[in-house]
Amino acid sequence: MRPIRVRIGVLGLALVAGLAAPTAATAAPEAGGAAPAPTVEERRLDGEVPREILRRSGFAAVAPAFARGLGRADSYREARRVVEREGAALWRRAVDRVQGRGPARGDLSRDDDRPLYWARLGMTRELRTWEPGFGLSERQRAALLTELERTSRGQTDLRLPRGGHGKGVKRVLLTGFDPFTLDRDIRISNPSGAVALALDGTVIDTANGPARVETAVFPVRWADFAEGTVERALRPYLPRVDLFTTVSQGRVGRFDVERTNGAWRGGFPDNDNVSRTETVPVADPASQPQWTTTTLPYAAITAADTGRFPVYDNTSVTEIPAGGDEPVVRPDGPTPGSTAREGGGGNYLSNEIAYRATLLRDRLGLHGTLPGGHVHTPVLQFGAGNTDPAAGAVTDPEFVRNRLDIVAQTRAIVGVAVSAAGADRD
């Protein structure tokens, strides 16, 4: 997810704990006032394609059932219980569908990540516009929305095996993203989200022993990242895992292990059509570096035969050199004292989740002991005759094959990374 990648969407080939709380939230009830309007992202639910995806996956009834549950809540406490229960149930249902447990409830292929995305938006729209009989403050509504986001994204369902580092089952944390650039092609799926659903709770046999993978997905919204959703979700777990990788969709026909991440937001619009061009906002900006680096075993990953797509060690960045004022592309990484304008993964939210996760790793003192970084998957493409969003089908055999191949190769990459990381420590 970066500007040069996002532009692929023009050709119809486009494609990391809380929803943005109100800036000036108060504890006062919204007495007599209308509930907030749906967001830009939520309003896309009214289109034919989202309705078809929900219907063909069996997820069309999720939001209406959630609305009925909210309607029975007679207090904020009860509403929170409904949100926690139904948000977690949506995540488990999506994981189970992708992993083949229970009935498919529709003819959409089970590997599809889009039912989770659109069903969640249906739930957040119901919650955002809900007008209960009891008083509900802006702050309380924001807290309910945050809890729904966290639970329905797997962020409260990270169940790591017990044991210390290097003992027993290895622990891997992996993150994916929602679909994005939906105004260009609303049919879009994000293979990183499909990877997260397919790998959650699974065990990969590696040369370094079995590895348990736990996953979560993140929104494509600048505001959520600025408010710390990545750090809140990952901070409790990074000291306890043996390896982590953030994953997103990148270039056509290739995987990339991104060597360097930059502290810059390039401004491309997010899923709410909001743009941000600024230094990545983090806590303690005075100690914020311009660059962070991967500690994934990139040499081993790129050398291994993991699947049909080539895998590259991407070292390129765009910087403003020390003393300069114009951006310069550096194929071999940043120069001393430079200012970031693009990491290897660009300057969109995939670069930002990589930057935030690796900065958190470093601030926790784990740089030398915890392998972690970012992997870009290939762009998930429809079949050759299915590239017109206005007339194309929501799926086709090549689309499904491409997604399954990307998921399988990402799984293989994780296995190689765990094996190589274990060898490095031996």
Secondary structure, 3 states (H helix, E strand, C coil): CCHHHHHHHHHCCCCCCCCCCCCCCCCCECCCCCCCCCCHHHHHHHCHHHHHHHHHHCCCCHHHHHHHHHHHCCCHHHHHHHHHHHHHHHHHHHHHHHCCCCCCCCCCCCCCCHHHHHHHHHHHHHHHHCCCCCCCEHHHHHHHHHHHHHHHCCCCCCCCCCCCCCCCCEEEEEEEECCCCCCCCCCCCCHHHHHHHHHCCCEEEECCEEEEEEEEEECCCHHHHHCCHHHHHHCCCHHHCCEEEEEEECCCCCEEEECEEECEEECCCCCCCCCCEEECCCCCHHHCCCEEECCCCHHHHHHCCCCCCCEEEECCEEEECCCCCCCEEECCCCCCCCEEEEECCECCHHHHHHHHHHHHHHHCCCCCCCCEEEEEECCCCCCCCCCCCCCCCCCCHHHHHHHHHHHHHHHHHHHHHHHHHHHHHC
